[in-house]
Amino acid sequence: MSGEKRVIALGFFDGVHVGHAALLEMTKRRAAEKGGIPTVLTFDVHPDNLVKGCNVPLLTSPEGRVDTIRRYFGIESVIFIHFNQTLMRMHWRLFLDALAAEMNACHFVVGHDFCFGWKGEGTPERRKEYCAENGLGCDVIPAVKLDGVTVSSTLIRQLIGEGDITRANRLLGHPHSLIDTVGYGYQLGMKIGTPTINMRFADGVLVPRYGVYATKVFLENGSENELIAVTNIGVRPTVAGEERVSVESYILDFSGNLYDHRVRVEFHAFLRPEEKFSSIHELKTQIMRDAESTREYFEK
């Protein structure tokens, strides 16, 4: 770790929503004031998996979290700590001591509800006292509300699970997205004239409501040229009835081989639930309708 000072944002940042945005913007501001490196310190697995013994479905994979933080906030330094029993049982002061010493932290930025250390005893109030005692800066960011409700990853997970991607995106402050390497499928789409790229959600990542979405696709080549697509999330009931969820995107007005390419899909609108059709012809007809609905949505 370099000897340069760091202004550290502490948190899990699942989804990187507008509440997190307030925290990250303050981190950049304090870093500019102090001549330090704006840094995000986060965890590889959700702390509640150990603390509460429950598996929390994540909005994005760790890779997706890093991409969002860098893409929308320009913070390049994102550091992951493995959350395990040792870290869970560590006294909160020892944790801050380590960050101050090993990362040369000069300032911390945290959310109003972020507690850490054994039994969550590292509260925002204690953190501020610690920083004052040790000559460090500290900002505690209050809750952010939209539409009269406090923005939280928990609420956004609920909305995405229900297919309310429009409201979820409003609370996120950016489109919900999936980053993955394009894999090989059954190639049925190619045979019926609607070729798709096939992707999957990583294990532990929340799967949105099964159905068809209006999406935008971005390729790994660094180009920000957006491609319009129709994306189906589900188990392909018409042709396969798979157990594992697949993500198939029919990119409109595009031809090319994207196998093994890294791709980002942004979800913008829920069009309809997933359906089982009586024939492949009926399926193709509906895909064409979905494509038209997608064009109309983005033309607005």
Residue pairs with C-beta under 8 A, 6 or more apart in sequence:
1 102
1 103
1 104
2 37
2 104
3 104
4 36
4 37
4 104
5 34
5 35
5 36
5 37
5 104
5 105
5 106
6 31
6 36
6 37
6 38
6 39
6 77
6 103
6 104
6 105
6 106
7 27
7 30
7 31
7 34
7 36
7 37
7 38
7 39
7 105
7 106
7 107
7 108
7 109
7 137
8 27
8 39
8 40
8 41
8 99
8 103
8 105
8 107
8 108
8 109
9 23
9 24
9 27
9 38
9 39
9 40
9 41
9 75
9 108
9 109
9 110
10 41
10 108
10 109
10 110
10 114
10 116
11 20
11 23
11 40
11 42
11 110
11 111
11 114
12 42
12 43
12 46
12 47
12 153
13 20
13 40
13 42
13 65
13 69
14 46
14 56
14 58
14 59
14 60
14 65
14 153
15 59
15 60
15 68
15 153
15 156
15 172
15 176
16 24
16 60
16 65
16 68
16 69
16 72
16 73
16 172
16 174
17 151
17 152
17 153
17 156
17 171
17 172
17 173
18 144
18 146
18 151
18 171
18 172
18 173
19 111
19 141
19 143
19 144
19 150
19 151
19 152
20 111
21 72
21 73
21 144
21 173
22 141
22 144
23 109
23 110
23 111
23 141
24 38
24 40
24 69
24 73
24 75
25 73
26 109
26 139
26 141
27 38
27 39
27 40
27 75
27 109
28 38
28 73
28 74
28 75
30 36
30 38
30 107
30 109
30 137
30 139
31 37
31 38
31 107
34 106
34 107
34 137
36 106
36 107
37 77
38 75
38 77
39 75
39 77
39 78
39 79
39 103
40 69
40 75
40 77
40 78
40 79
41 79
41 81
41 99
41 103
42 65
42 78
42 79
42 80
42 81
43 80
43 81
43 82
43 83
44 62
44 80
44 81
44 82
44 83
45 82
45 83
46 56
46 58
46 83
47 83
47 88
47 116
48 54
48 56
49 55
49 56
49 83
50 83
50 84
50 85
50 88
51 88
51 120
55 204
57 157
57 204
57 205
57 206
57 207
58 204
58 205
58 206
59 153
59 156
59 157
59 160
59 176
59 205
59 206
60 68
60 177
60 205
61 179
61 202
61 204
61 205
62 80
63 179
64 177
64 178
64 179
64 205
65 78
66 78
67 179
67 264
68 174
68 177
69 75
69 78
70 76
70 78
72 173
72 174
79 103
81 87
87 95
88 118
89 118
90 117
90 118
91 117
91 118
91 121
92 116
92 117
92 118
92 121
92 122
92 126
92 127
93 117
93 122
93 130
95 116
95 117
95 122
96 108
96 122
96 127
96 130
99 105
99 108
100 134
100 136
105 136
106 136
106 137
107 131
107 136
107 137
107 138
107 139
108 127
108 131
108 136
108 137
108 138
108 139
109 138
109 139
109 141
110 124
110 127
110 138
110 139
110 140
110 141
111 140
111 141
112 124
112 140
112 141
112 142
112 143
113 143
114 124
115 121
115 122
115 123
115 124
116 122
124 140
127 138
127 140
128 138
128 140
130 136
130 138
131 137
131 138
132 138
143 150
143 151
144 150
144 151
145 151
146 170
146 171
147 170
149 155
151 171
155 171
156 168
156 171
156 172
157 206
159 165
159 167
159 168
159 171
160 168
160 176
160 206
160 208
160 209
161 206
161 208
161 209
162 209
163 208
163 209
163 211
163 270
163 273
164 270
165 176
165 208
165 213
165 267
165 268
165 269
165 270
166 268
166 269
166 270
168 176
169 175
169 176
169 267
169 268
175 216
175 266
175 267
175 268
176 208
176 266
176 267
177 264
177 265
177 266
177 267
178 199
178 201
178 247
178 264
178 265
178 267
179 262
179 263
179 264
179 265
180 199
180 200
180 201
180 202
180 247
180 262
180 263
181 199
181 260
181 261
181 262
181 263
182 197
182 198
182 199
182 258
182 259
182 260
182 261
182 262
182 263
183 198
183 199
183 200
183 259
184 198
184 259
185 196
185 198
185 246
185 248
186 239
186 240
187 195
188 239
188 280
189 195
189 196
189 248
189 250
192 280
192 283
192 284
193 284
194 250
194 284
194 287
194 288
194 291
195 250
196 232
196 248
196 249
196 250
196 251
197 217
197 248
197 249
197 251
197 258
197 263
198 246
198 247
198 248
199 246
199 247
199 248
199 249
199 263
199 265
200 244
200 245
200 246
200 247
201 207
201 245
201 247
207 233
207 245
208 233
208 267
209 233
209 270
209 273
210 233
210 234
210 235
210 245
210 273
210 274
211 232
211 233
211 234
211 270
211 271
211 272
211 273
211 274
212 230
212 231
212 232
212 233
212 270
212 271
212 272
212 273
212 274
212 290
213 230
213 231
213 232
213 233
213 267
213 268
213 269
213 270
213 271
214 228
214 230
214 231
214 268
214 269
214 271
214 293
214 294
214 297
214 298
215 228
215 229
215 230
215 231
215 249
215 265
215 266
215 267
215 268
215 294
216 226
216 227
216 228
216 229
216 265
216 266
216 268
216 298
217 226
217 227
217 228
217 229
217 249
217 251
217 263
217 264
217 265
217 266
218 224
218 225
218 226
218 227
218 263
218 264
218 265
218 266
219 225
219 227
219 258
219 261
219 263
220 261
220 262
220 263
227 251
227 252
227 253
227 254
228 251
228 252
228 253
228 294
228 295
228 298
229 249
229 250
229 251
229 252
229 265
229 294
230 249
230 250
230 252
230 271
230 287
230 290
230 291
230 294
231 247
231 248
231 249
231 250
231 265
231 267
232 246
232 247
232 248
232 249
232 274
233 245
233 246
233 247
233 274
234 245
234 246
234 274
235 241
235 242
235 243
235 244
235 245
235 246
235 274
236 242
236 246
236 248
237 274
237 275
237 276
238 275
238 276
238 277
238 280
238 283
239 280
239 283
247 265
249 265
250 287
250 291
252 291
252 294
252 295
268 297
268 298
269 297
271 290
271 293
271 294
271 297
272 290
275 286
277 283
277 286
